[in-house]
Amino acid sequence: MLKKFYKMQGIGNDYIYFDCMREPVENPEELAIKLSDRHFGIGGDGVILLCPSKVADCRMRMFNLDGSEGKMCGNGIRCVGKLAHDLGYVKGDSIRIETLSGIKTLALHKGADGKVHSARVDMGAPVLRGEDIPSTFSGEEVVNVPIEVDGRTFGATLVSMGNPHCVVFEDPDRVGLEHYGPLFECHPAFPERINTEFVRVIDKNRLKMRVWERGSGETLACGTGACASAVAAVLNGYCQKNTEISVYLLGGELRITYTDDTVFMEGGAELVFTGEIEV
């Protein structure tokens, strides 16, 4: 059966999207593995489904390169908001999207053509308690705690934004991300694996970040990772709450604001191309 797909990207974090509001896609786990291959498939960081919801305007399901289902995707949810709006499922300037990490509200920003080009996402309050990341670390906050990886000690700050993150303040271009990323991902301290951000503080309003995502490896961008990095920077005293923090990733810039109640993330959402594929 031929199925239409939408290739979309948010600052280089590209996924293959399917409109399942009226007709479901079978076996998305297998599709994610097959279609994400950049040589023998469409190419992408995974597959995302736009689905109906009983509690929100729509529901998002996200599958990584290895077929595992993710609870949240910060760059992906902006593209879901764009797709749902541009296909006519929602109207107006806001949308509520159901995810495995709860319902997220997006403010949609439209261009002169009436289509969405960016969005601001209310990501909710970060989870900071060590046991809830989950991890083997305990405490209401896990900030700059020593963790040994392949004989080297890093300072780890743990934050969950729907997905679990370990943030270390090391120069991302010098740390050896390709070596340490997989070792962090599968470290015994993280029973469900972990996403790891290597971050350099430029100044009190700017961070540079590279990410190793569980199930996908290094990607050009990670929305929840950018949020986690900004939260970690505040917890470590590098940045301040209620101030916009620019996080620079390989694929571009995200703007993060950590308040007393929530974390806001703002960035672009673009349609790259559409096509049909046998599924």
C-alpha positions as CSV (number, residue, x, y, z in Angstrom):
1,M,0.0,0.0,0.0
2,L,1.3,3.4,-0.9
3,K,1.4,5.9,2.0
4,K,2.1,9.6,1.8
5,F,4.9,10.9,4.0
6,Y,6.1,14.3,5.0
7,K,9.9,14.9,5.5
8,M,10.2,17.7,8.1
9,Q,13.0,19.2,10.1
10,G,13.4,21.4,13.2
11,I,17.0,22.9,13.1
12,G,18.3,19.8,11.4
13,N,16.5,17.2,13.6
14,D,14.7,15.5,10.7
15,Y,12.0,12.9,10.9
16,I,9.6,11.1,8.5
17,Y,6.0,12.1,9.4
18,F,2.8,10.2,8.6
19,D,-0.7,11.5,8.9
20,C,-2.6,8.9,10.9
21,M,-5.5,11.0,11.9
22,R,-7.9,9.0,9.7
23,E,-5.8,5.9,8.8
24,P,-3.2,4.3,11.1
25,V,0.2,3.0,10.0
26,E,1.0,-0.6,11.0
27,N,4.2,-1.6,12.7
28,P,5.8,1.9,13.1
29,E,8.7,0.3,15.0
30,E,9.8,-1.6,11.9
31,L,9.1,1.4,9.6
32,A,11.4,3.6,11.7
33,I,14.3,1.2,11.2
34,K,13.7,0.7,7.5
35,L,12.8,4.2,6.4
36,S,15.3,6.1,8.5
37,D,18.3,4.6,6.7
38,R,19.9,7.4,4.6
39,H,21.1,5.0,1.9
40,F,18.3,2.4,1.5
41,G,15.4,4.4,2.9
42,I,14.1,7.9,3.0
43,G,16.6,9.1,5.6
44,G,15.9,10.7,8.9
45,D,16.3,10.5,12.7
46,G,13.2,8.4,13.0
47,V,9.5,8.3,12.3
48,I,6.8,10.4,13.9
49,L,3.0,9.8,13.6
50,L,0.3,12.4,13.8
51,C,-2.6,10.6,15.5
52,P,-6.1,11.4,16.8
53,S,-6.5,12.1,20.5
54,K,-9.4,11.9,23.0
55,V,-7.8,14.5,25.3
56,A,-6.0,17.0,23.0
57,D,-6.1,18.3,19.5
58,C,-3.9,15.4,18.3
59,R,-1.4,12.9,19.6
60,M,2.2,12.4,18.7
61,R,4.1,9.1,18.6
62,M,7.8,9.1,17.9
63,F,10.1,6.2,17.0
64,N,13.9,6.3,17.1
65,L,16.3,4.9,14.5
66,D,16.4,1.6,16.4
67,G,12.7,1.3,16.5
68,S,12.3,2.2,20.2
69,E,9.4,4.5,21.0
70,G,10.4,7.8,22.6
71,K,8.2,9.7,25.2
72,M,8.9,13.1,23.8
73,C,10.7,15.0,21.0
74,G,11.1,18.7,21.3
75,N,12.0,19.4,17.7
76,G,9.5,16.8,16.5
77,I,6.5,18.3,18.4
78,R,7.0,21.7,16.7
79,C,6.8,19.9,13.3
80,V,3.7,18.0,14.5
81,G,2.1,21.3,15.4
82,K,2.9,22.7,11.9
83,L,1.7,19.6,10.1
84,A,-1.6,19.4,12.1
85,H,-2.2,23.1,11.4
86,D,-1.2,23.2,7.7
87,L,-3.3,20.1,7.0
88,G,-6.3,21.8,8.5
89,Y,-6.8,19.7,11.6
90,V,-6.5,22.7,13.9
91,K,-7.0,26.4,13.3
92,G,-5.9,29.4,15.2
93,D,-2.6,30.2,16.9
94,S,-2.3,27.4,19.4
95,I,-2.5,23.6,19.6
96,R,-2.5,21.0,22.4
97,I,-0.6,17.8,21.6
98,E,-0.8,14.5,23.6
99,T,2.5,12.8,24.1
100,L,3.7,9.9,26.3
101,S,5.1,12.6,28.7
102,G,1.8,14.5,28.9
103,I,-0.1,17.1,27.0
104,K,2.0,20.0,25.6
105,T,0.7,23.4,24.5
106,L,2.2,25.1,21.5
107,A,2.0,28.7,20.4
108,L,2.1,28.6,16.6
109,H,3.9,31.4,14.6
110,K,2.7,31.8,11.0
111,G,4.1,33.4,8.0
112,A,2.4,35.6,5.3
113,D,1.3,32.4,3.5
114,G,-0.7,31.3,6.6
115,K,1.5,28.3,7.3
116,V,3.4,27.7,10.5
117,H,7.1,28.4,10.4
118,S,8.0,28.2,14.1
119,A,6.5,27.4,17.5
120,R,6.9,28.0,21.2
121,V,6.4,24.9,23.3
122,D,5.4,24.8,27.0
123,M,7.5,21.8,27.9
124,G,6.4,21.6,31.5
125,A,8.4,21.5,34.7
126,P,11.7,19.6,34.6
127,V,12.1,16.4,36.6
128,L,15.2,16.7,38.8
129,R,14.8,13.9,41.4
130,G,17.5,11.3,40.8
131,E,15.4,8.3,41.1
132,D,12.8,9.7,38.7
133,I,15.2,10.3,35.8
134,P,15.6,7.3,36.3
135,S,19.1,6.8,37.7
136,T,20.9,5.1,40.5
137,F,21.6,8.6,42.0
138,S,19.3,9.8,44.8
139,G,18.3,13.2,45.9
140,E,15.8,15.9,44.9
141,E,18.5,17.3,42.6
142,V,21.5,15.6,41.0
143,V,23.8,18.5,40.2
144,N,27.5,18.2,39.1
145,V,27.9,14.8,40.7
146,P,30.9,12.7,39.8
147,I,30.4,9.9,37.4
148,E,33.2,7.7,36.0
149,V,33.1,6.7,32.4
150,D,35.9,4.6,30.9
151,G,38.3,5.8,33.6
152,R,37.5,9.5,33.3
153,T,35.4,11.4,35.9
154,F,32.8,13.8,34.7
155,G,30.4,16.1,36.6
156,A,26.9,15.0,35.7
157,T,23.7,17.0,36.1
158,L,20.5,15.0,35.5
159,V,17.3,16.4,34.1
160,S,14.3,14.8,32.6
161,M,12.1,16.8,30.1
162,G,9.9,13.8,29.3
163,N,13.2,12.1,28.1
164,P,16.1,11.5,30.5
165,H,19.2,13.6,30.1
166,C,22.7,13.7,31.5
167,V,24.3,17.1,31.0
168,V,28.1,17.5,31.4
169,F,29.9,20.8,31.0
170,E,32.7,19.8,28.7
171,D,33.8,21.4,25.4
172,P,31.6,19.4,22.9
173,D,34.2,19.7,20.2
174,R,37.1,18.3,22.3
175,V,35.5,15.8,24.7
176,G,35.4,12.9,22.2
177,L,31.6,12.6,21.8
178,E,31.7,9.6,19.5
179,H,33.7,7.7,22.2
180,Y,31.9,8.8,25.4
181,G,28.4,9.2,24.0
182,P,27.6,5.4,23.7
183,L,29.3,4.8,27.1
184,F,27.1,7.3,28.8
185,E,24.0,6.0,27.0
186,C,24.5,2.4,28.3
187,H,26.1,3.4,31.7
188,P,24.8,1.2,34.6
189,A,23.8,4.3,36.4
190,F,20.9,4.7,33.9
191,P,18.6,1.6,33.8
192,E,16.6,2.9,30.8
193,R,19.7,4.4,29.0
194,I,20.3,8.1,28.8
195,N,20.6,11.0,26.4
196,T,23.9,12.9,27.0
197,E,24.6,16.6,26.3
198,F,28.2,18.0,26.2
199,V,27.9,21.7,26.8
200,R,30.2,24.7,26.7
201,V,29.1,27.9,28.4
202,I,29.7,30.9,26.1
203,D,28.2,33.5,28.5
204,K,25.2,33.8,30.9
205,N,22.8,33.8,27.9
206,R,24.4,31.4,25.4
207,L,25.4,27.8,25.4
208,K,26.9,25.5,22.8
209,M,25.8,21.9,22.8
210,R,26.2,18.6,21.1
211,V,24.1,15.6,21.9
212,W,24.3,11.8,21.9
213,E,20.7,10.5,21.8
214,R,19.8,7.0,23.1
215,G,18.7,4.9,20.2
216,S,19.9,7.4,17.5
217,G,23.5,8.4,18.2
218,E,24.6,12.0,17.5
219,T,21.9,14.1,15.9
220,L,22.1,17.7,14.6
221,A,19.7,18.9,17.3
222,C,17.7,17.7,20.3
223,G,14.9,19.9,21.7
224,T,14.5,18.2,25.1
225,G,18.3,18.2,25.3
226,A,18.5,21.9,24.8
227,C,15.9,22.4,27.5
228,A,17.8,20.1,29.8
229,S,21.1,21.9,29.1
230,A,19.5,25.3,29.9
231,V,18.0,23.9,33.2
232,A,21.4,22.4,34.1
233,A,23.2,25.7,33.4
234,V,20.8,27.4,35.8
235,L,21.3,24.7,38.5
236,N,25.0,25.1,38.2
237,G,25.0,28.9,38.4
238,Y,26.0,29.6,34.8
239,C,22.7,31.1,33.7
240,Q,19.6,32.6,35.4
241,K,15.9,31.7,35.6
242,N,13.3,33.7,33.7
243,T,15.9,34.8,31.1
244,E,16.0,33.6,27.5
245,I,19.0,31.3,26.9
246,S,20.2,30.7,23.3
247,V,21.4,27.1,22.8
248,Y,23.5,26.6,19.7
249,L,23.4,23.1,18.2
250,L,24.9,21.7,15.0
251,G,21.7,22.3,13.2
252,G,20.9,25.8,14.5
253,E,19.6,27.7,17.5
254,L,16.9,27.1,20.1
255,R,15.7,29.7,22.6
256,I,15.0,28.3,26.1
257,T,13.4,30.0,29.1
258,Y,13.4,28.2,32.4
259,T,10.8,29.8,34.8
260,D,9.7,28.8,38.3
261,D,6.9,26.8,36.8
262,T,7.9,25.5,33.4
263,V,10.4,25.5,30.5
264,F,9.6,27.2,27.2
265,M,11.3,26.2,24.0
266,E,11.1,28.2,20.8
267,G,12.4,27.2,17.3
268,G,11.6,26.6,13.7
269,A,9.6,23.9,12.0
270,E,10.0,23.3,8.2
271,L,8.6,20.9,5.6
272,V,11.4,19.6,3.5
273,F,9.4,17.5,0.9
274,T,6.6,15.1,0.6
275,G,6.4,11.8,-1.2
276,E,4.8,8.3,-1.3
277,I,6.3,5.0,-0.2
278,E,5.2,1.4,-0.1
279,V,4.4,0.4,3.5
